[in-house]
Amino acid sequence: MDNAHAEGRQSPESSKMLRNRDHFILLLAFLLSCVVPFVFAQTAEPPKLGKTVELPGYSGDFDHFAVDRERGRLLLAAEDHGTLEVFDLKTGNHLRTITGFENPHSILIRPGAPTILVTDSGRSMAKLLDADSYEKKGTVTLVPGADSISYDAAENVVYVVTGGKDVDMKTAELAAVDPDTGEKKRSVTFQDDHVEAMAIEKDGNRLFINLTQTNKVAVIDRKTMKVLALWPVPAAQQNAMVAYDAAHRRLYIGCRKPGMIVSMDSDTGAITGAAAGPLRSDELLFDAASRRLYMPGGEGYMGVYDTSDPDHLKVISKVSTAPGAKTGILLPDLKQIVLAASPGDTKATAKVLTFSLQ
């Protein structure tokens, strides 16, 4: 036998060792693929404050933001000031103030649409505005007290919460509205005087909405507007915010008494976990791509949570913000979170804070 043939032939023991080595390499690669993202998730830097824009002369509370990427603008509903505030999306600078509102709350901006819908809980009702000039184009006549919204792009329907204790009503209504015409298509009435934020199931027909007065989450069939289930939230009271994690089939319910995030199975309503949160929050911002959940609070900090295991939320950091900074918007394409710091009862100077995400 020549040396070439001898060197090319392997013993059974050598073959087994090579196979074991290959299996070990594959196993190591798999473990690294799991561990490295986990380590990165735990060591990623918290949001950092970049720009602060002061708005002197403002009083009361701000409500929600909306982004207009086509026009490079960011809009903010100044609820108690009765205005919309317009900012430059790139620089963060304040551009102009739009008047003609009583108590604006939520803003719907749709790509390619010529109009913007703004809910207004005052007697003048919600409004349709020209998306370029902000000139009033129409009125959305609903039950008084229009407030929170959620948009179903597939059907081109916006869901609007109306009624409730703020307009001296013992019931609240959820209306499905055509955002082009302002026409109400269908609705459901709740025997609750305080109904807050909602989340839409994009891979199904359900809508989840916070019945804050009775401390429940209502599950609604969007096509029929029938109540499918009522799920208690026993871990805390004043459930007001919600975010939907479709990948994990979980609802993250933001509560105010005490400040808390509750994880809920979106198929059964079972409570699967909870984590402490800031007080006086009015927003939950969920980024599925980075597995991050952000909860700004009026007491002056924003909780940042790792949702890799949605039933065991991990508090990554508590980022100092400003008193009253309880609403905001996540801009993942710009790697930013923008918060509105309301003067509220403190009479402090109103601010818009822009944080960069790592």
C-alpha positions in Angstrom: 0.0 0.0 0.0 1.5 3.4 -1.0 1.6 6.4 1.4 -1.0 8.3 -0.5 -3.7 5.6 0.0 -2.6 5.1 3.6 -3.0 8.9 4.4 -6.4 9.1 2.6 -8.0 6.2 4.5 -9.4 6.9 8.0 -10.0 4.5 10.8 -13.5 4.1 12.3 -12.3 5.9 15.4 -11.0 8.9 13.4 -14.3 9.1 11.5 -16.3 9.1 14.7 -14.1 11.8 16.2 -14.6 14.0 13.1 -18.4 13.5 13.3 -18.4 14.4 16.9 -16.3 17.5 16.1 -18.8 18.6 13.4 -21.7 18.0 15.8 -19.9 20.1 18.5 -19.3 22.9 16.0 -23.0 23.0 15.0 -24.1 22.9 18.6 -21.7 25.7 19.5 -22.9 27.8 16.6 -26.5 27.3 17.7 -25.8 28.2 21.2 -23.9 31.3 20.1 -26.8 32.4 17.9 -29.1 32.2 21.0 -26.7 33.7 23.6 -25.1 36.6 21.7 -28.5 38.3 20.9 -29.5 37.8 24.5 -26.3 39.3 25.9 -26.6 42.2 23.4 -30.2 42.7 24.5 -29.1 42.9 28.1 -26.2 45.3 27.5 -27.7 47.6 24.8 -27.5 51.2 25.9 -30.7 52.9 27.1 -32.3 55.8 25.1 -30.4 59.0 25.3 -31.8 62.5 25.3 -30.8 64.4 22.2 -33.0 67.5 21.7 -35.3 69.5 23.9 -37.8 71.9 22.4 -39.5 74.2 24.9 -43.1 75.4 24.4 -43.6 78.3 26.8 -47.1 79.6 27.5 -48.7 76.2 27.2 -50.9 74.8 30.0 -52.6 71.5 30.9 -52.0 68.3 29.1 -50.7 67.1 25.8 -52.2 64.0 24.3 -51.0 61.9 21.3 -48.5 62.3 18.4 -48.8 61.2 14.8 -46.0 61.1 12.1 -46.4 62.4 8.5 -43.4 60.9 6.7 -44.5 62.2 3.3 -44.3 65.8 4.4 -41.6 65.4 7.0 -43.7 66.5 9.9 -44.6 65.4 13.4 -48.0 66.4 14.8 -48.9 66.7 18.5 -52.4 67.2 20.0 -52.3 69.9 22.6 -55.4 68.7 24.4 -55.9 71.4 27.0 -54.4 74.2 24.8 -56.9 73.4 22.0 -54.3 73.3 19.2 -52.3 71.0 17.0 -48.5 71.6 17.2 -46.4 70.9 14.0 -42.7 69.9 14.2 -40.1 69.2 11.6 -39.5 65.5 11.6 -35.8 65.8 10.7 -34.7 68.6 13.0 -37.4 68.4 15.7 -38.0 72.2 15.5 -41.4 73.6 16.1 -42.9 74.9 12.8 -46.4 76.2 13.5 -49.6 76.0 15.6 -53.0 75.0 14.2 -56.0 76.4 16.0 -59.7 75.7 15.7 -60.0 72.9 18.2 -61.5 72.5 21.7 -59.8 69.3 23.1 -57.9 67.4 20.4 -56.7 64.0 21.4 -55.7 61.6 18.6 -54.5 62.2 15.0 -54.8 59.8 12.0 -52.4 60.4 9.1 -52.5 57.9 6.2 -49.9 57.5 3.5 -51.2 59.0 0.3 -54.4 60.3 1.9 -55.3 64.0 1.2 -56.9 64.5 4.7 -56.0 64.0 8.3 -58.6 63.0 11.0 -58.3 64.6 14.4 -60.5 63.5 17.3 -61.9 66.3 19.4 -63.9 65.7 22.5 -65.5 69.1 22.4 -68.9 70.0 21.1 -67.5 70.9 17.7 -66.8 67.2 17.1 -63.8 65.4 15.4 -62.5 67.0 12.2 -61.1 66.2 8.8 -58.2 68.5 7.8 -56.4 69.1 4.5 -53.1 67.2 4.9 -51.0 69.9 3.4 -52.6 73.2 4.6 -54.5 71.9 7.7 -57.6 73.7 6.5 -60.8 72.2 7.9 -62.5 70.1 5.3 -65.3 68.4 7.2 -66.7 67.3 10.6 -67.0 63.8 11.9 -70.3 63.7 13.7 -70.2 61.0 16.4 -71.3 60.6 20.0 -69.6 63.5 21.9 -66.2 62.9 23.6 -64.2 61.5 20.7 -60.8 60.4 22.0 -58.6 57.3 21.4 -58.3 55.8 17.9 -56.9 52.7 16.2 -56.6 52.3 12.4 -57.3 49.2 10.4 -55.4 49.8 7.1 -56.7 46.6 5.5 -60.3 47.8 5.6 -59.5 51.5 5.7 -61.5 52.0 8.9 -60.6 54.0 12.0 -62.0 53.0 15.3 -62.9 55.9 17.6 -63.7 55.8 21.4 -66.5 58.3 22.3 -68.7 59.1 25.2 -67.9 58.5 28.8 -67.6 60.5 32.0 -65.7 63.4 30.5 -68.9 64.4 28.6 -71.2 63.4 31.5 -72.3 60.1 29.9 -72.6 56.8 31.8 -71.8 54.8 28.7 -69.1 54.8 26.0 -69.2 53.9 22.4 -66.6 52.4 19.9 -67.4 53.6 16.4 -66.0 52.2 13.1 -65.6 55.3 10.9 -64.7 55.8 7.2 -61.7 58.2 7.5 -62.2 59.6 4.0 -65.8 60.7 4.6 -66.2 60.7 8.4 -69.2 58.4 8.0 -69.9 56.0 10.9 -70.2 52.5 9.6 -71.0 50.5 12.7 -70.6 50.7 16.5 -70.9 49.0 19.9 -71.9 50.5 23.2 -70.2 49.7 26.6 -71.8 50.1 30.0 -68.7 51.8 31.2 -68.0 55.5 31.6 -64.3 55.2 31.1 -62.9 53.4 28.0 -59.3 53.9 26.9 -56.8 52.6 24.3 -57.2 49.7 22.0 -55.2 47.3 19.8 -56.1 45.6 16.5 -55.3 42.0 15.7 -53.9 42.2 12.1 -54.1 38.5 11.4 -57.7 38.2 12.6 -60.9 40.1 13.2 -60.5 40.9 16.8 -60.0 44.3 18.6 -58.9 44.5 22.2 -60.0 47.6 24.2 -59.5 48.7 27.8 -62.7 49.1 29.9 -61.0 51.2 32.5 -63.9 51.8 34.8 -64.6 48.0 35.3 -61.0 46.9 35.1 -61.5 44.6 32.1 -60.3 44.1 28.5 -63.1 43.7 26.0 -62.6 41.5 22.9 -64.6 42.8 20.0 -65.3 41.2 16.6 -64.5 44.1 14.3 -66.8 42.9 11.5 -69.9 42.5 13.6 -69.0 44.8 16.5 -70.1 42.1 18.9 -68.4 41.6 22.3 -66.7 38.2 22.2 -65.3 38.2 25.8 -64.6 40.3 28.8 -61.2 39.6 30.5 -60.5 40.9 34.0 -57.2 42.6 34.8 -56.9 41.7 38.5 -53.2 42.5 38.9 -53.8 46.3 38.9 -56.4 49.0 38.4 -57.0 51.7 35.8 -55.9 49.6 32.8 -55.6 52.3 30.1 -52.8 51.4 27.6 -52.3 48.4 25.4 -49.8 47.0 22.9 -50.1 43.8 20.9 -47.2 41.4 20.5 -48.5 39.3 17.5 -45.4 37.0 17.5 -46.0 35.8 21.1 -49.8 36.2 21.1 -49.5 38.5 24.1 -51.2 41.8 25.1 -49.2 44.2 27.2 -51.7 46.1 29.3 -50.5 49.4 30.9 -52.1 50.2 34.3 -52.0 53.3 36.4 -52.9 52.1 39.9 -50.2 51.1 40.6 -48.0 51.8 37.6 -47.6 48.3 36.0 -47.4 46.4 32.7 -49.5 43.2 32.7 -48.8 40.4 30.1 -52.0 38.7 28.9 -52.5 35.7 26.6 -54.4 37.2 23.7 -56.1 33.8 23.0 -57.4 33.1 26.5 -57.2 36.3 28.5 -55.0 34.6 31.1 -52.6 36.8 33.0 -49.1 35.4 32.4 -46.8 38.0 34.0 -46.4 41.5 35.2 -43.7 44.2 35.8 -43.6 47.4 37.7 -43.9 50.7 35.7 -44.0 54.4 36.1 -47.0 56.3 37.5 -49.4 58.4 35.4 -48.5 56.8 32.1 -50.6 57.4 29.0 -48.7 55.4 26.3 -47.1 52.0 25.6 -44.6 51.9 22.7 -43.8 48.5 21.4 -41.0 47.7 19.0 -41.3 44.1 17.8 -38.1 44.1 15.8 -35.9 44.9 18.9 -38.2 43.2 21.4 -38.5 46.4 23.4 -41.4 48.0 25.2 -41.3 51.6 26.4 -43.6 53.0 29.1 -43.2 56.8 29.7 -44.6 58.1 32.9 -45.7 61.4 34.3 -43.6 61.1 37.4 -40.5 61.7 35.3 -39.0 58.5 33.9 -39.6 56.0 31.1 -39.4 52.3 31.8 -37.6 50.2 29.1 -38.4 46.5 29.0 -37.0 43.4 27.2 -39.9 41.3 25.8 -37.9 38.4 24.6 -39.8 36.3 27.2 -43.1 38.1 27.3 -44.2 36.3 30.4 -41.2 37.5 32.3 -40.7 41.1 31.3 -37.2 42.4 32.2 -36.7 46.0 33.3 -33.6 47.1 31.3 -33.5 50.7 32.4 -35.4 53.6 33.9 -34.6 56.6 31.7 -35.0 60.1 33.3 -37.3 62.2 31.2 -39.3 65.2 32.7 -42.4 65.5 34.9 -45.5 65.1 32.8 -43.8 63.2 30.0 -46.5 60.6 29.7 -47.2 60.4 26.0 -44.9 59.8 23.1 -44.3 58.2 19.7 -41.8 55.5 18.6 -40.0 56.2 15.3 -38.1 53.0 14.6 -36.9 54.1 11.1 -35.2 57.2 12.7 -34.2 55.2 15.9 -36.0 57.8 18.0 -38.6 58.1 20.7 -40.3 61.5 21.1 -42.1 62.4 24.3 -44.4 65.3 25.1 -43.9 66.7 28.7 -47.2 68.3 29.7 -47.2 71.2 32.1 -50.2 69.7 33.9 -50.7 70.8 37.5 -47.0 71.7 37.9 -47.1 74.7 35.7 -43.7 73.8 34.4 -42.6 74.8 30.9 -44.0 72.4 28.3 -41.4 70.4 26.4 -40.9 68.0 23.5 -38.0 65.6 24.2 -36.3 63.5 21.5 -34.4 60.4 22.6 -32.1 58.4 20.3 -32.2 54.6 20.4 -29.0 52.5 20.2 
